[in-house]
Amino acid sequence: MERINLKNDLQIDVKLEKIWSDRYDEKDEVIAPLYQTEMLENVVTFLSINPSLPPSGRIYATKGYYPHPPYPIIDCNKEKKEIYPFFRKFYEIGETLNQPWTMLDLLYERESTQAELEIKYNPKTINESDKYFLQNQIKLTFEILENLKPKVVVISNAGTDKLIHFNLKDLKIVQELPCEGNGFVYKLNGIPFISNESRFLGSPQHFNRSKKDGRLEKLVNEIKRVSNTK
């Protein structure tokens, strides 16, 4: 399995530094962005939002425009017992799929909870500075995805889905609806996506229920189908 080093191959650190410096006037007052070191190419890719730091973490977090040292690689090759509970659902799905996977965050900011992000980036009330900041992060994520060439991107909570689709038009992301000609696969910028079947992954309670009510099995089957569609 081939990997992409996000710093060396795509200069993500420099691009994030530019996005942060464009948004914030005082670099000593803002928590630095965070990204993953490396990612697997051409595999199932889970796309999520895991932005929040605990209050104590925010106090001691690295400040500035330049990214915090990248966090450890999280994918199918890491020992399940070593990872934070948030990511364990991806391991469970990966074991059922019996194929490699990787994961990526939609955003790189770490000072807000998901609830706070939904308020901050509400399309009806968002200010222009925050809108520009949000869209630059999403644009960078799609640049990473286009280089990864994933078999399929699995949107892993409702918040991620909303932020992408609220900004499709402004970002000129090309939306291709499922049809017979594309094997009934939903695509964004030519990349296969799964969203409707996977939104429940954002809730631990819904994920646990999905093992009994059939949603998890349906999602696994859809991932297999889409990842095998040419």
C-alpha positions as CSV (number, residue, x, y, z in Angstrom):
1,M,0.0,0.0,0.0
2,E,1.4,3.4,-1.0
3,R,1.3,6.4,1.3
4,I,1.3,10.1,0.8
5,N,3.2,12.3,3.3
6,L,1.0,15.3,3.7
7,K,3.9,17.6,4.6
8,N,6.6,16.4,2.1
9,D,4.4,15.6,-0.8
10,L,1.6,18.2,-0.6
11,Q,3.1,21.0,1.6
12,I,0.1,20.9,3.8
13,D,1.9,22.6,6.7
14,V,2.7,25.7,4.6
15,K,-0.9,25.8,3.2
16,L,-2.4,25.6,6.7
17,E,-0.1,28.3,7.9
18,K,-1.3,30.6,5.1
19,I,-5.0,29.8,5.9
20,W,-4.5,30.5,9.6
21,S,-2.5,33.8,9.0
22,D,-5.2,35.0,6.6
23,R,-7.9,34.5,9.3
24,Y,-6.2,35.6,12.5
25,D,-4.4,38.8,13.4
26,E,-2.6,37.6,16.5
27,K,-0.8,34.3,16.1
28,D,0.0,34.0,19.8
29,E,-3.8,33.9,20.7
30,V,-4.9,31.1,18.3
31,I,-4.5,27.4,18.6
32,A,-2.4,26.0,15.8
33,P,-4.0,23.7,13.2
34,L,-3.4,20.0,13.3
35,Y,-3.2,17.4,10.6
36,Q,-2.2,13.7,10.1
37,T,1.4,12.9,9.1
38,E,0.7,10.3,6.3
39,M,-2.3,8.7,4.6
40,L,-2.8,5.6,2.6
41,E,-3.6,6.0,-1.1
42,N,-6.4,4.3,-3.1
43,V,-8.2,2.8,-0.1
44,V,-11.5,3.3,1.8
45,T,-11.3,6.8,3.4
46,F,-13.4,7.9,6.4
47,L,-14.0,11.6,6.4
48,S,-15.0,13.1,9.8
49,I,-14.8,16.0,12.2
50,N,-12.9,15.5,15.4
51,P,-12.1,19.1,16.4
52,S,-12.5,19.5,20.1
53,L,-9.8,19.7,22.7
54,P,-10.7,19.5,26.4
55,P,-10.5,22.8,28.3
56,S,-7.2,21.8,29.8
57,G,-5.9,20.8,26.3
58,R,-6.8,24.3,25.0
59,I,-4.8,26.0,27.7
60,Y,-1.6,24.1,26.9
61,A,-2.1,23.6,23.1
62,T,0.5,25.0,20.7
63,K,-0.4,28.5,19.6
64,G,0.4,30.2,16.3
65,Y,-0.2,29.9,12.6
66,Y,2.2,27.0,11.8
67,P,0.6,23.6,12.4
68,H,1.1,21.7,15.7
69,P,3.3,18.7,15.2
70,P,1.2,16.2,13.2
71,Y,-0.7,13.6,15.2
72,P,0.1,9.9,14.8
73,I,-1.0,8.0,11.7
74,I,-4.5,6.5,12.3
75,D,-5.4,3.8,9.8
76,C,-5.8,0.1,9.5
77,N,-2.1,-0.6,10.3
78,K,-2.3,0.9,13.8
79,E,-3.0,-1.4,16.7
80,K,-6.7,-0.9,17.8
81,K,-5.8,-0.9,21.4
82,E,-3.5,2.1,21.0
83,I,-6.1,4.5,19.6
84,Y,-8.5,6.9,21.1
85,P,-12.1,5.5,21.5
86,F,-13.5,7.9,18.8
87,F,-11.7,6.0,16.1
88,R,-12.6,2.5,17.1
89,K,-15.7,2.4,14.9
90,F,-13.5,2.7,11.9
91,Y,-11.5,-0.4,13.0
92,E,-14.7,-2.4,13.5
93,I,-15.9,-1.5,10.0
94,G,-12.5,-2.2,8.5
95,E,-12.3,-5.6,10.1
96,T,-15.7,-6.4,8.6
97,L,-14.7,-5.1,5.2
98,N,-11.4,-7.0,5.3
99,Q,-9.7,-4.3,3.3
100,P,-7.4,-1.4,4.2
101,W,-8.7,2.0,5.2
102,T,-7.5,5.4,6.3
103,M,-9.1,8.5,7.8
104,L,-9.0,12.3,7.3
105,D,-10.6,15.2,9.2
106,L,-12.6,17.7,7.1
107,L,-11.2,20.6,9.2
108,Y,-7.9,21.4,11.0
109,E,-9.1,23.6,13.8
110,R,-9.1,22.2,17.3
111,E,-10.5,24.8,19.6
112,S,-14.3,24.2,19.1
113,T,-16.6,21.3,19.8
114,Q,-18.8,20.1,17.0
115,A,-21.8,21.9,18.5
116,E,-19.8,25.1,18.6
117,L,-18.7,24.6,15.0
118,E,-22.3,24.1,13.8
119,I,-23.2,27.5,15.4
120,K,-20.1,29.2,14.1
121,Y,-20.6,27.9,10.5
122,N,-24.4,28.1,10.3
123,P,-24.9,29.2,6.7
124,K,-27.7,31.6,7.8
125,T,-25.5,33.5,10.3
126,I,-21.9,33.0,9.3
127,N,-19.7,36.1,8.9
128,E,-17.5,36.5,5.8
129,S,-14.2,35.9,7.7
130,D,-15.4,32.6,9.1
131,K,-16.9,31.6,5.8
132,Y,-13.6,32.2,4.0
133,F,-11.7,30.4,6.7
134,L,-14.1,27.4,6.5
135,Q,-14.1,27.1,2.8
136,N,-10.3,27.3,2.5
137,Q,-10.1,24.3,4.9
138,I,-12.6,22.3,2.9
139,K,-10.8,23.2,-0.3
140,L,-7.6,21.9,1.1
141,T,-9.2,18.7,2.2
142,F,-10.5,18.1,-1.3
143,E,-7.0,18.7,-2.6
144,I,-5.8,16.0,-0.3
145,L,-8.6,13.6,-1.4
146,E,-7.9,14.2,-5.1
147,N,-4.2,13.2,-4.5
148,L,-5.2,10.2,-2.4
149,K,-7.6,8.8,-5.1
150,P,-9.7,6.9,-2.5
151,K,-11.8,3.9,-3.6
152,V,-14.6,5.7,-1.7
153,V,-14.9,8.5,0.9
154,V,-17.3,7.6,3.7
155,I,-18.7,10.7,5.4
156,S,-18.7,9.8,9.0
157,N,-21.1,12.2,10.7
158,A,-24.0,14.5,9.8
159,G,-21.9,17.7,10.6
160,T,-19.3,16.8,8.0
161,D,-22.0,16.2,5.4
162,K,-23.7,19.5,6.1
163,L,-20.5,21.6,5.9
164,I,-19.6,20.1,2.6
165,H,-23.0,20.4,1.0
166,F,-23.7,24.0,2.3
167,N,-20.5,25.1,0.5
168,L,-20.6,23.1,-2.8
169,K,-21.6,26.0,-5.0
170,D,-19.2,28.5,-3.6
171,L,-16.3,26.0,-3.9
172,K,-17.4,24.9,-7.3
173,I,-17.3,21.3,-6.3
174,V,-18.9,19.2,-9.1
175,Q,-21.7,17.0,-7.8
176,E,-22.5,13.9,-9.8
177,L,-25.7,12.2,-8.7
178,P,-26.1,8.4,-8.8
179,C,-27.3,7.0,-12.2
180,E,-27.0,4.0,-14.3
181,G,-24.1,5.5,-16.2
182,N,-21.9,5.8,-13.1
183,G,-22.9,2.6,-11.5
184,F,-25.3,4.4,-9.1
185,V,-22.4,6.0,-7.3
186,Y,-22.6,9.5,-5.8
187,K,-19.5,11.6,-6.7
188,L,-17.9,14.9,-5.7
189,N,-15.2,16.2,-8.1
190,G,-15.1,12.7,-9.5
191,I,-14.5,11.0,-6.2
192,P,-16.9,8.3,-5.0
193,F,-18.7,9.3,-1.8
194,I,-21.1,7.7,0.7
195,S,-23.1,10.0,2.9
196,N,-26.7,9.0,3.5
197,E,-25.9,5.5,4.7
198,S,-23.1,6.6,7.0
199,R,-24.3,9.7,8.8
200,F,-25.1,7.7,12.0
201,L,-21.4,7.1,12.5
202,G,-21.1,10.4,14.4
203,S,-23.1,9.1,17.3
204,P,-21.7,6.3,19.5
205,Q,-25.3,5.4,20.5
206,H,-26.5,5.2,16.9
207,F,-23.4,3.2,16.0
208,N,-24.1,0.7,18.7
209,R,-27.7,0.4,17.7
210,S,-26.7,0.0,14.0
211,K,-25.2,-3.4,14.8
212,K,-28.7,-4.6,15.7
213,D,-31.0,-2.7,13.4
214,G,-29.2,-3.5,10.2
215,R,-27.7,-0.1,9.3
216,L,-24.1,-1.1,9.9
217,E,-24.5,-4.2,7.7
218,K,-26.2,-2.0,5.0
219,L,-23.3,0.5,5.2
220,V,-20.6,-2.2,4.9
221,N,-22.4,-3.7,1.9
222,E,-22.6,-0.2,0.3
223,I,-18.9,0.4,0.9
224,K,-18.0,-2.9,-0.7
225,R,-20.3,-2.2,-3.7
226,V,-19.0,1.3,-4.3
227,S,-15.3,0.5,-3.8
228,N,-15.6,-2.3,-6.4
229,T,-17.4,-0.1,-8.9
230,K,-15.2,1.0,-11.8
